Amino acid sequence: MKKQAFLILSLFILLTGTNAQVYQPGETGEVGINEQLGSYIPLDLKFINEKQDTVILRDLIDKPTILSFVYFDCPGICTPLLEGLSDVIETVDMELGKDYKVLSLSFNSKDDPLKASSKKKNLVCSGCTEKNANWTFLTGDSASIEQMLSSVGFAIKRVGNDYLHPGAIIIVSPEGKITRYLYGITFNPMDLKLALIEAQKGLPRPTIHRVLEFCYSYDPEGKRYGLEITKLLGTFTIIIVAFVLTILFVKTRRKKTKSKDNE
């Protein structure tokens, strides 16, 4: 029994060691998000909007604000994420402009206001007044972009002309405090509403659902996000090993207890 427990424990340590980076994304330069709940974004940073105006974040963020980080030539999840954001804006029971704002920042410093404007036109209809006025597309220099990404724990990696990056939106309060992370490329209207209400109060809330970031990674050759089966299998194995190890431990303790009682 001791040998079996030792072997299972060794396997458990080996598996947890080889998958450690899965559970701490973004902390060692790895692609992912290292949540910075309760921290503040640098509101004095300057960017250029789709109208080619230089703007300061402090002037843009005066309400709960949704932040999305993308790049405009992205062959992967950027466009689906922005489309998912556009869809939830239409369905959430809150009024864009009155209750909240949206900022989409390109993390590719080579993107310019013309690309930002083109991307916005593809997502926002010309007659959608509130969306046009309160959903701003931003570009900027590499230093400002890096400072912004660092402040929210959004870690990316350049691969050729493309980027490996996570998919999520980040909610900040009117004062720029980071209060929620919502992962994925589609978003539940109720989740977003609650996140915006919390942001209005300046209340950071921990993230429960982080499935997309964990399960998906960018395939630069296929230019798509693919399900990482090995990571899922590794995690499942860890759970099974932990379960078996617990049973063995409990059985061993019971046997020892019975032996003492018999004595």
Secondary structure by P-SEA (a helix, b strand, c coil): caaaaaaaaaaaaaaaaaacccccccccccccccccccccccccbbbbccccbbbbcccccccbbbbbbbbccccccaaaaaaaaaaaaacccccccccbbbbbbbccccccaaaaaaaaaacccccaaaaaaccccccccaaaaaaaaaaacbbbbbcccccccccbbbbbccccccccccccccccaaaaaaaaaaaaacbbbbbccccccccccccccccccccaaaaaaaaaaaaaaaaaaaaaaaaaaaaaaaaaaac
